Amino acid sequence: MRNEGFRGVHSAGTAPGGVRGGHDGGMAGLEGIEQPRGQDRAAAARWSPAVEDERGLQALELFGNPADAEVSLPSRPESAATARRLAQVVVLRHWGLGPKLAEDAVLLVSELVGNAVRHTGARVFGLRMKHRRGWIRVEVRDPSRGLPCLMPVAETDLSGRGLFLVDKLADRWGVDLLPRGKTTWYEMRVTDR
């Protein structure tokens, strides 16, 4: 059941006016963990999808492949790292897509998972990834029917940037209300190979 009234809008031109900068370099699920400072901060906080992560393959074995079927993950902050690893392995290894697309997909899956963990009160959430010609789609399903809200962000905000990033980097995003919960999703065009 698709609820078209709650679909996200295309990212072009939808950013709140006056917002400078962008993501603060942190990843959802890592709040409260000290982040590197200075020049090392950008390199250390950035996910490195070009280097395949052995822990990603382990996560694939442990939880399953979200490209084959929905994968259930516990609703804990550390699940953001698991979802990032799964997304990286699927995009790079299984679909053979480029590192830039993988980097963006990893960041955005982390933001959707962070929202599901922080705001839904669920014990578990589902992760699903789909690839069709020219597009990838990532879905996070949770049992809450509470809708996420795209809020304006300021350069000094320490949190609340998740959907802002999704809106800026994804080509499309939205929410599908389900009889018992919702699926928050984003889609990105595949332009690199």
JOMO-V909447 format. One record per residue. N is the residue number from 0. RES is the residue in one letter. OMEGA is omega in whole degrees, -180 to 180 (none if undefined). Layout:
BEGIN
n->N res->RES omega->OMEGA
n->N res->RES omega->OMEGA
END
This chain:
BEGIN
n->0 res->M omega->-179
n->1 res->R omega->177
n->2 res->N omega->-175
n->3 res->E omega->-179
n->4 res->G omega->-177
n->5 res->F omega->180
n->6 res->R omega->174
n->7 res->G omega->-179
n->8 res->V omega->177
n->9 res->H omega->-172
n->10 res->S omega->-177
n->11 res->A omega->173
n->12 res->G omega->-177
n->13 res->T omega->-179
n->14 res->A omega->177
n->15 res->P omega->-180
n->16 res->G omega->174
n->17 res->G omega->180
n->18 res->V omega->177
n->19 res->R omega->177
n->20 res->G omega->-179
n->21 res->G omega->-178
n->22 res->H omega->-177
n->23 res->D omega->178
n->24 res->G omega->179
n->25 res->G omega->178
n->26 res->M omega->179
n->27 res->A omega->-179
n->28 res->G omega->-179
n->29 res->L omega->178
n->30 res->E omega->178
n->31 res->G omega->177
n->32 res->I omega->-176
n->33 res->E omega->179
n->34 res->Q omega->177
n->35 res->P omega->-180
n->36 res->R omega->174
n->37 res->G omega->-175
n->38 res->Q omega->-179
n->39 res->D omega->-175
n->40 res->R omega->-176
n->41 res->A omega->-179
n->42 res->A omega->-176
n->43 res->A omega->-176
n->44 res->A omega->-177
n->45 res->R omega->177
n->46 res->W omega->-174
n->47 res->S omega->-175
n->48 res->P omega->-178
n->49 res->A omega->179
n->50 res->V omega->-177
n->51 res->E omega->-173
n->52 res->D omega->179
n->53 res->E omega->178
n->54 res->R omega->175
n->55 res->G omega->177
n->56 res->L omega->177
n->57 res->Q omega->178
n->58 res->A omega->178
n->59 res->L omega->178
n->60 res->E omega->-176
n->61 res->L omega->-173
n->62 res->F omega->-176
n->63 res->G omega->-177
n->64 res->N omega->-180
n->65 res->P omega->175
n->66 res->A omega->179
n->67 res->D omega->-178
n->68 res->A omega->178
n->69 res->E omega->179
n->70 res->V omega->176
n->71 res->S omega->178
n->72 res->L omega->178
n->73 res->P omega->-179
n->74 res->S omega->178
n->75 res->R omega->-179
n->76 res->P omega->-179
n->77 res->E omega->177
n->78 res->S omega->175
n->79 res->A omega->178
n->80 res->A omega->178
n->81 res->T omega->180
n->82 res->A omega->177
n->83 res->R omega->-179
n->84 res->R omega->178
n->85 res->L omega->180
n->86 res->A omega->-180
n->87 res->Q omega->-179
n->88 res->V omega->-179
n->89 res->V omega->-176
n->90 res->V omega->-176
n->91 res->L omega->-171
n->92 res->R omega->-174
n->93 res->H omega->-179
n->94 res->W omega->177
n->95 res->G omega->-179
n->96 res->L omega->-172
n->97 res->G omega->-177
n->98 res->P omega->179
n->99 res->K omega->177
n->100 res->L omega->179
n->101 res->A omega->-180
n->102 res->E omega->179
n->103 res->D omega->179
n->104 res->A omega->180
n->105 res->V omega->179
n->106 res->L omega->-176
n->107 res->L omega->177
n->108 res->V omega->178
n->109 res->S omega->180
n->110 res->E omega->178
n->111 res->L omega->178
n->112 res->V omega->178
n->113 res->G omega->178
n->114 res->N omega->-180
n->115 res->A omega->-179
n->116 res->V omega->-174
n->117 res->R omega->-166
n->118 res->H omega->-173
n->119 res->T omega->-177
n->120 res->G omega->-178
n->121 res->A omega->173
n->122 res->R omega->178
n->123 res->V omega->173
n->124 res->F omega->-179
n->125 res->G omega->177
n->126 res->L omega->180
n->127 res->R omega->178
n->128 res->M omega->-179
n->129 res->K omega->178
n->130 res->H omega->173
n->131 res->R omega->-175
n->132 res->R omega->176
n->133 res->G omega->-175
n->134 res->W omega->163
n->135 res->I omega->179
n->136 res->R omega->178
n->137 res->V omega->-177
n->138 res->E omega->172
n->139 res->V omega->-178
n->140 res->R omega->177
n->141 res->D omega->-175
n->142 res->P omega->-179
n->143 res->S omega->175
n->144 res->R omega->175
n->145 res->G omega->-176
n->146 res->L omega->174
n->147 res->P omega->-176
n->148 res->C omega->176
n->149 res->L omega->-176
n->150 res->M omega->172
n->151 res->P omega->178
n->152 res->V omega->176
n->153 res->A omega->-178
n->154 res->E omega->-176
n->155 res->T omega->-180
n->156 res->D omega->179
n->157 res->L omega->178
n->158 res->S omega->178
n->159 res->G omega->-178
n->160 res->R omega->-173
n->161 res->G omega->-179
n->162 res->L omega->174
n->163 res->F omega->178
n->164 res->L omega->178
n->165 res->V omega->-180
n->166 res->D omega->-178
n->167 res->K omega->-171
n->168 res->L omega->-179
n->169 res->A omega->175
n->170 res->D omega->177
n->171 res->R omega->172
n->172 res->W omega->180
n->173 res->G omega->-179
n->174 res->V omega->173
n->175 res->D omega->176
n->176 res->L omega->-180
n->177 res->L omega->177
n->178 res->P omega->179
n->179 res->R omega->177
n->180 res->G omega->-177
n->181 res->K omega->171
n->182 res->T omega->173
n->183 res->T omega->-172
n->184 res->W omega->169
n->185 res->Y omega->176
n->186 res->E omega->178
n->187 res->M omega->175
n->188 res->R omega->176
n->189 res->V omega->-179
n->190 res->T omega->-180
n->191 res->D omega->177
n->192 res->R omega->none
END
